[in-house]
Amino acid sequence: MSIELHGTTICAVKKDGITAIGGDGQVTMGESVIMKGTAVKVKRIYEDKVIVGFAGSVSDAFALSEKLESMLQKYSGNLMRSAVEVAELWRDGKIMRKYEAMLITADAENLFIVSGSGDVIEPEGGVCAIGSGGNYALAAARALTENTDYAADVIVRKALTIAGNLCVFTNDYLTVEILESKKEDK
């Protein structure tokens, strides 16, 4: 199944005990119409302890983030277990299987990409990105993480700005949320 994820870029960086997830605000209808430039596609859920960012169909992504929050309630905030349950439901469900979205989610200790093919991926190096400008943001975030002393949220903002300069489906209206870990990443 191939998903065209036009209309947004989500980027996440986990560095020095801080996890930042950010996204742009563009909502695009088809290939040529910008419907909104100030959408918020990164939000806090589960008592503000978890951040979720989504790319793809807005209604599908909202349904998935609600399902993730429901699983977090069910599994007492265990993000890994909740993400795996959502991925399994997404892959196996007759209705959910048709959802066209991807999620990046994090709590103070974990960072995952969740996809409709049943994947729950912990990104290497604590850097990941999804959406139409995801590859641009990912390359920029990796370079900035490896070659600067910038904080996680600064890297996310700079990576999204670079993606917005290259991807016509990504703009410069940014929302960035951060979580602080109880222990520092190695």
MIBA-494811 format. One record per residue (C-alpha): residue in one letter; x, y, z. Coordinates in steps of 0.1 Angstrom, whole numbers, plus 5000, padded with zeros to 4 digits. Layout:
% residues N
+------+------+------+------+
: type :    x :    y :    z :
+------+------+------+------+
:    a :    X :    Y :    Z :
...
+------+------+------+------+
//
This chain:
% residues 186
+------+------+------+------+
: type :    x :    y :    z :
+------+------+------+------+
:    m : 5000 : 5000 : 5000 :
:    s : 5015 : 5033 : 4989 :
:    i : 5004 : 5064 : 5009 :
:    e : 5009 : 5099 : 4994 :
:    l : 5016 : 5121 : 5024 :
:    h : 5011 : 5156 : 5010 :
:    g : 5005 : 5186 : 5032 :
:    t : 5028 : 5183 : 5061 :
:    t : 5061 : 5175 : 5076 :
:    i : 5067 : 5161 : 5111 :
:    c : 5102 : 5159 : 5125 :
:    a : 5114 : 5146 : 5159 :
:    v : 5147 : 5147 : 5177 :
:    k : 5157 : 5131 : 5209 :
:    k : 5189 : 5146 : 5223 :
:    d : 5205 : 5153 : 5257 :
:    g : 5174 : 5142 : 5276 :
:    i : 5150 : 5163 : 5256 :
:    t : 5126 : 5150 : 5229 :
:    a : 5111 : 5175 : 5205 :
:    i : 5085 : 5169 : 5179 :
:    g : 5074 : 5196 : 5155 :
:    g : 5053 : 5200 : 5124 :
:    d : 5043 : 5226 : 5099 :
:    g : 5008 : 5240 : 5095 :
:    q : 5000 : 5235 : 5059 :
:    v : 4969 : 5215 : 5048 :
:    t : 4968 : 5209 : 5011 :
:    m : 4938 : 5197 : 4990 :
:    g : 4951 : 5177 : 4961 :
:    e : 4982 : 5189 : 4944 :
:    s : 4976 : 5226 : 4940 :
:    v : 4953 : 5241 : 4967 :
:    i : 4964 : 5252 : 5001 :
:    m : 4933 : 5250 : 5023 :
:    k : 4949 : 5262 : 5055 :
:    g : 4983 : 5274 : 5066 :
:    t : 4980 : 5274 : 5104 :
:    a : 4969 : 5238 : 5113 :
:    v : 4983 : 5222 : 5144 :
:    k : 4994 : 5186 : 5137 :
:    v : 5015 : 5181 : 5168 :
:    k : 4998 : 5178 : 5202 :
:    r : 5001 : 5165 : 5237 :
:    i : 4979 : 5136 : 5248 :
:    y : 4975 : 5114 : 5279 :
:    e : 4977 : 5141 : 5306 :
:    d : 5004 : 5160 : 5286 :
:    k : 5029 : 5131 : 5290 :
:    v : 5029 : 5120 : 5254 :
:    i : 5034 : 5140 : 5222 :
:    v : 5020 : 5128 : 5188 :
:    g : 5026 : 5143 : 5154 :
:    f : 5008 : 5132 : 5123 :
:    a : 5011 : 5134 : 5085 :
:    g : 4986 : 5123 : 5059 :
:    s : 4948 : 5125 : 5060 :
:    v : 4938 : 5148 : 5089 :
:    s : 4907 : 5128 : 5098 :
:    d : 4925 : 5095 : 5097 :
:    a : 4953 : 5110 : 5118 :
:    f : 4929 : 5123 : 5144 :
:    a : 4912 : 5089 : 5146 :
:    l : 4946 : 5073 : 5151 :
:    s : 4957 : 5097 : 5178 :
:    e : 4924 : 5091 : 5196 :
:    k : 4930 : 5054 : 5194 :
:    l : 4965 : 5058 : 5207 :
:    e : 4953 : 5079 : 5237 :
:    s : 4927 : 5052 : 5244 :
:    m : 4954 : 5025 : 5244 :
:    l : 4975 : 5047 : 5267 :
:    q : 4946 : 5048 : 5291 :
:    k : 4942 : 5011 : 5289 :
:    y : 4979 : 5003 : 5294 :
:    s : 4986 : 5029 : 5321 :
:    g : 5007 : 5051 : 5299 :
:    n : 5029 : 5024 : 5284 :
:    l : 5037 : 5040 : 5251 :
:    m : 5054 : 5010 : 5235 :
:    r : 5026 : 4986 : 5243 :
:    s : 5000 : 5012 : 5232 :
:    a : 5018 : 5019 : 5199 :
:    v : 5021 : 4982 : 5191 :
:    e : 4984 : 4977 : 5198 :
:    v : 4974 : 5007 : 5176 :
:    a : 4997 : 4994 : 5148 :
:    e : 4981 : 4959 : 5150 :
:    l : 4946 : 4973 : 5150 :
:    w : 4955 : 4996 : 5121 :
:    r : 4970 : 4967 : 5101 :
:    d : 4942 : 4942 : 5108 :
:    g : 4911 : 4964 : 5110 :
:    k : 4888 : 4965 : 5080 :
:    i : 4882 : 5002 : 5084 :
:    m : 4915 : 5013 : 5100 :
:    r : 4935 : 4995 : 5073 :
:    k : 4924 : 5022 : 5048 :
:    y : 4937 : 5050 : 5069 :
:    e : 4962 : 5072 : 5051 :
:    a : 4984 : 5087 : 5078 :
:    m : 5015 : 5081 : 5098 :
:    l : 5024 : 5091 : 5134 :
:    i : 5054 : 5100 : 5153 :
:    t : 5049 : 5097 : 5191 :
:    a : 5071 : 5101 : 5221 :
:    d : 5070 : 5101 : 5259 :
:    a : 5098 : 5112 : 5282 :
:    e : 5118 : 5080 : 5274 :
:    n : 5106 : 5066 : 5240 :
:    l : 5103 : 5078 : 5204 :
:    f : 5085 : 5058 : 5178 :
:    i : 5072 : 5060 : 5142 :
:    v : 5039 : 5041 : 5138 :
:    s : 5026 : 5031 : 5104 :
:    g : 4996 : 5014 : 5089 :
:    s : 5016 : 4984 : 5078 :
:    g : 5020 : 4974 : 5115 :
:    d : 5054 : 4990 : 5120 :
:    v : 5064 : 5005 : 5153 :
:    i : 5100 : 5018 : 5147 :
:    e : 5124 : 5033 : 5172 :
:    p : 5145 : 5055 : 5150 :
:    e : 5183 : 5052 : 5150 :
:    g : 5201 : 5081 : 5165 :
:    g : 5170 : 5096 : 5180 :
:    v : 5160 : 5114 : 5147 :
:    c : 5130 : 5108 : 5125 :
:    a : 5107 : 5126 : 5101 :
:    i : 5075 : 5118 : 5081 :
:    g : 5053 : 5134 : 5055 :
:    s : 5059 : 5151 : 5022 :
:    g : 5090 : 5170 : 5034 :
:    g : 5101 : 5142 : 5057 :
:    n : 5132 : 5132 : 5038 :
:    y : 5144 : 5169 : 5037 :
:    a : 5138 : 5174 : 5074 :
:    l : 5154 : 5140 : 5083 :
:    a : 5186 : 5148 : 5064 :
:    a : 5188 : 5183 : 5079 :
:    a : 5180 : 5170 : 5114 :
:    r : 5207 : 5143 : 5112 :
:    a : 5233 : 5167 : 5099 :
:    l : 5225 : 5193 : 5127 :
:    t : 5224 : 5166 : 5154 :
:    e : 5258 : 5152 : 5144 :
:    n : 5275 : 5185 : 5137 :
:    t : 5262 : 5211 : 5161 :
:    d : 5255 : 5215 : 5198 :
:    y : 5220 : 5228 : 5191 :
:    a : 5192 : 5216 : 5215 :
:    a : 5166 : 5192 : 5202 :
:    d : 5139 : 5218 : 5197 :
:    v : 5162 : 5241 : 5178 :
:    i : 5172 : 5213 : 5155 :
:    v : 5136 : 5204 : 5148 :
:    r : 5128 : 5241 : 5140 :
:    k : 5158 : 5244 : 5117 :
:    a : 5151 : 5211 : 5100 :
:    l : 5114 : 5220 : 5094 :
:    t : 5124 : 5254 : 5080 :
:    i : 5148 : 5237 : 5056 :
:    a : 5121 : 5212 : 5046 :
:    g : 5097 : 5242 : 5041 :
:    n : 5122 : 5258 : 5017 :
:    l : 5123 : 5227 : 4996 :
:    c : 5089 : 5210 : 4998 :
:    v : 5058 : 5228 : 4983 :
:    f : 5036 : 5209 : 5007 :
:    t : 5054 : 5223 : 5038 :
:    n : 5052 : 5258 : 5052 :
:    d : 5069 : 5278 : 5079 :
:    y : 5041 : 5279 : 5105 :
:    l : 5056 : 5256 : 5131 :
:    t : 5043 : 5239 : 5162 :
:    v : 5070 : 5223 : 5184 :
:    e : 5064 : 5204 : 5216 :
:    i : 5091 : 5191 : 5240 :
:    l : 5094 : 5166 : 5268 :
:    e : 5122 : 5162 : 5292 :
:    s : 5136 : 5128 : 5302 :
:    k : 5143 : 5118 : 5338 :
:    k : 5176 : 5104 : 5326 :
:    e : 5200 : 5118 : 5300 :
:    d : 5203 : 5100 : 5266 :
:    k : 5237 : 5084 : 5258 :
+------+------+------+------+
//
